[in-house]
């Protein structure tokens, strides 16, 4: 019984086919994981870039905050000016407004202490006193009783007043507002 000469090459082809398929599957493993590895590496960098260059500038623009560039000279000047920079305070007493939605039956009495460290802070506050009082009373008059009773109401009012005052004064002069008197009647 003689074997056919054509059957020997066919057996070699069958044995070679599984051997050739094995190396292809092992190199495909890394290629399958490559997109995941790229995403894991690039997502934190993309999140940082979006926060720094898109979200924060939009928030600062919306709040009226002008970002100051941080340089070595600015840092050195800030350290040098800190001991000599004196924080000035201007008091705004007895701002009286009707609480929104109460048809004049309830009112809000607020006294403020506005702080800033600019050398011309007090002069600018006195110069724009009428506009600042009008802005503060307008902002406070929009608050309903429910708004004023919320847990973070004082901080929300404080932030709104700082933004409004800085827009009137033309810069980031107002650093802090203290609500020294806050009474709802």
Backbone torsions as a table, in degrees:
resi	resn	phi	psi	omega
1	UNK	NA	109.1	-178.1
2	UNK	-99.7	139.7	178.3
3	UNK	-81.2	152.8	178.8
4	UNK	-78.5	140.9	-179.3
5	UNK	-64.7	-24.2	-177.5
6	UNK	-76.6	-21.2	-176.0
7	UNK	-75.8	-28.1	178.9
8	UNK	-65.8	-47.6	177.5
9	UNK	-65.1	-29.3	180.0
10	UNK	-67.6	-38.9	178.0
11	UNK	-66.0	-38.8	179.4
12	UNK	-65.6	-37.3	178.6
13	UNK	-65.5	-40.0	179.9
14	UNK	-66.4	-38.9	179.7
15	UNK	-72.2	-33.8	-179.0
16	UNK	-74.2	-29.5	-177.2
17	UNK	-63.3	-47.5	177.9
18	UNK	-66.5	-33.8	180.0
19	UNK	-67.2	-35.5	179.3
20	UNK	-73.7	-30.3	-178.6
21	UNK	-74.6	-29.7	-177.0
22	UNK	-63.8	-46.7	-180.0
23	UNK	-65.4	-29.3	-179.5
24	UNK	-66.3	-38.2	-178.4
25	UNK	-72.2	-31.6	-179.8
26	UNK	-73.2	-34.9	178.4
27	UNK	-77.3	-21.4	178.6
28	UNK	-71.8	-19.7	-179.6
29	UNK	-64.6	-46.1	178.9
30	UNK	-67.5	-39.2	179.3
31	UNK	-64.6	-32.2	178.8
32	UNK	-70.7	-32.4	-178.4
33	UNK	-87.1	-14.3	-175.5
34	UNK	-58.1	-45.7	177.5
35	UNK	-60.5	-38.6	178.5
36	UNK	-65.0	-41.8	179.4
37	UNK	-63.7	-42.8	179.2
38	UNK	-62.8	-43.3	179.9
39	UNK	-63.5	-43.2	-178.8
40	UNK	-63.9	-35.7	-179.3
41	UNK	-78.0	-41.0	-173.1
42	UNK	-84.4	-25.1	-176.6
43	UNK	-62.2	-45.4	176.8
44	UNK	-62.3	-37.8	178.4
45	UNK	-66.1	-40.9	178.4
46	UNK	-66.4	-40.7	178.3
47	UNK	-63.7	-42.4	178.1
48	UNK	-62.6	-45.0	-178.7
49	UNK	-64.6	-42.6	179.3
50	UNK	-64.8	-40.3	179.4
51	UNK	-67.0	-46.5	-175.6
52	UNK	-70.6	-44.0	-170.6
53	UNK	-101.5	-10.9	-179.7
54	UNK	-120.9	-58.8	-173.0
55	UNK	-68.1	-50.7	-178.1
56	UNK	-62.3	-43.6	176.4
57	UNK	-61.1	-37.2	177.9
58	UNK	-67.4	-41.2	176.9
59	UNK	-63.4	-43.6	179.7
60	UNK	-63.9	-39.4	179.0
61	UNK	-66.6	-41.5	179.8
62	UNK	-66.1	-34.2	179.6
63	UNK	-88.1	-6.6	179.9
64	UNK	79.1	23.2	-179.9
65	UNK	-94.8	129.7	176.9
66	UNK	-95.9	119.3	-179.5
67	UNK	-70.2	136.9	177.9
68	UNK	-103.2	131.8	179.6
69	UNK	-68.5	139.1	-180.0
70	UNK	-94.8	111.5	177.3
71	UNK	-124.9	169.8	178.9
72	UNK	-64.2	-38.2	-179.5
73	UNK	-66.4	-42.6	-179.8
74	UNK	-65.2	-40.4	178.7
75	UNK	-65.2	-42.3	179.3
76	UNK	-65.5	-40.3	179.2
77	UNK	-66.3	-40.4	178.9
78	UNK	-63.7	-41.7	177.6
79	UNK	-65.7	-38.1	-178.8
80	UNK	-71.2	-37.2	-176.1
81	UNK	-82.7	-16.8	-176.3
82	UNK	-57.3	-49.9	-178.6
83	UNK	-65.2	-33.4	-177.9
84	UNK	-87.6	-21.2	-179.2
85	UNK	-71.3	122.7	-178.9
86	UNK	-106.6	133.0	179.5
87	UNK	-81.5	120.3	179.0
88	UNK	-92.8	147.0	179.7
89	UNK	-129.9	134.1	176.7
90	UNK	-121.2	132.1	-177.4
91	UNK	-99.3	134.6	173.6
92	UNK	-119.1	104.2	-175.5
93	UNK	-90.5	147.8	167.2
94	UNK	51.4	64.8	170.7
95	UNK	-88.9	114.0	-173.1
96	UNK	-114.0	123.2	179.3
97	UNK	-137.7	153.6	173.1
98	UNK	-77.5	141.1	177.8
99	UNK	-76.9	132.1	-177.9
100	UNK	-63.2	139.8	176.4
101	UNK	84.3	4.6	-179.8
102	UNK	-109.7	4.6	-179.6
103	UNK	52.2	40.8	175.3
104	UNK	79.6	4.2	-177.9
105	UNK	-80.3	-25.8	-179.2
106	UNK	-123.0	149.5	177.5
107	UNK	-138.1	163.2	-178.3
108	UNK	-120.6	129.2	178.1
109	UNK	-114.7	121.9	-176.4
110	UNK	-131.9	137.1	169.1
111	UNK	-119.9	138.4	-175.6
112	UNK	-119.8	151.8	168.5
113	UNK	-124.7	113.7	-174.2
114	UNK	-102.2	128.1	-175.2
115	UNK	-118.7	142.1	176.1
116	UNK	-158.9	158.0	-176.5
117	UNK	-114.2	11.6	177.3
118	UNK	-72.9	148.6	-177.5
119	UNK	-67.6	-27.1	-179.4
120	UNK	-104.0	18.9	-174.3
121	UNK	-59.9	-51.0	-177.6
122	UNK	-63.1	-40.4	-180.0
123	UNK	-63.7	-44.4	179.8
124	UNK	-67.0	-36.6	177.9
125	UNK	-64.4	-42.3	178.6
126	UNK	-68.9	-38.0	-179.8
127	UNK	-64.2	-36.7	-177.8
128	UNK	-106.8	24.5	-174.4
129	UNK	-57.6	-45.9	-177.9
130	UNK	-64.3	-44.1	179.9
131	UNK	-65.9	-38.4	179.4
132	UNK	-67.2	-43.7	177.9
133	UNK	-63.1	-42.3	179.6
134	UNK	-63.1	-43.6	179.4
135	UNK	-63.6	-43.6	-179.3
136	UNK	-64.5	-45.1	-179.6
137	UNK	-67.1	-36.7	176.7
138	UNK	-64.8	-41.7	178.9
139	UNK	-67.5	-40.7	-179.0
140	UNK	-71.4	-31.9	-178.3
141	UNK	-69.8	-16.9	179.1
142	UNK	-83.7	-9.0	-176.4
143	UNK	-82.5	131.7	175.7
144	UNK	-88.2	171.5	178.6
145	UNK	-61.9	-38.2	178.0
146	UNK	-65.3	-38.7	177.8
147	UNK	-63.2	-40.2	-176.2
148	UNK	-74.5	-21.5	-178.5
149	UNK	-92.8	-4.5	178.3
150	UNK	-65.3	151.9	-178.3
151	UNK	-59.8	-37.7	-177.6
152	UNK	-99.8	21.8	-174.4
153	UNK	-62.5	-42.3	-178.1
154	UNK	-65.3	-40.3	178.1
155	UNK	-67.4	-37.7	177.9
156	UNK	-64.3	-44.2	178.2
157	UNK	-63.6	-44.2	179.5
158	UNK	-57.6	-47.3	-179.9
159	UNK	-64.3	-42.9	179.5
160	UNK	-63.4	-40.7	179.5
161	UNK	-69.3	-40.3	178.3
162	UNK	-60.5	-45.2	179.6
163	UNK	-62.8	-45.5	179.8
164	UNK	-65.3	-43.8	179.7
165	UNK	-63.5	-43.5	-179.9
166	UNK	-64.6	-33.2	178.0
167	UNK	-70.5	-34.0	177.4
168	UNK	-72.6	-42.7	-177.3
169	UNK	-77.3	-15.9	177.4
170	UNK	77.5	59.8	178.8
171	UNK	146.5	-177.2	-180.0
172	UNK	-95.0	60.1	-178.5
173	UNK	-80.6	-38.9	-178.8
174	UNK	-81.1	118.9	-179.8
175	UNK	-97.5	-34.2	-177.4
176	UNK	-152.9	147.8	173.8
177	UNK	-125.6	128.6	177.3
178	UNK	-108.6	129.0	177.3
179	UNK	-90.0	96.6	-175.2
180	UNK	-79.9	-23.7	178.1
181	UNK	-141.2	131.2	-176.5
182	UNK	-150.0	97.6	-175.8
183	UNK	-130.7	131.9	175.3
184	UNK	-107.7	126.1	-179.2
185	UNK	-120.5	NA	NA
